[in-house]
């Protein structure tokens, strides 16, 4: 992996797979994505809380947060 690419997983602990992430957590992830995009760092974030079927909604919400900041990031 080069220094201009980052991969991140949202897994914190096993029980996190069974619920949606909090608004505060998604906002924090969005801030990291915006910061990395501004620095030219390609960053992947994979929401893995699929046991609760929340990963898609969490990802789309986070994408909206990034886009609302108007930085042109691709999430």
Buried (B, 14 or more C-beta within 10 A) or exposed (E): EEEEEBEEEBEEEEEBBEEBBEEEBBEBBBEBBBEBBEEEBEBEBEBEBEEBEBBEBBBEBBBEBBBEBEBEBEB
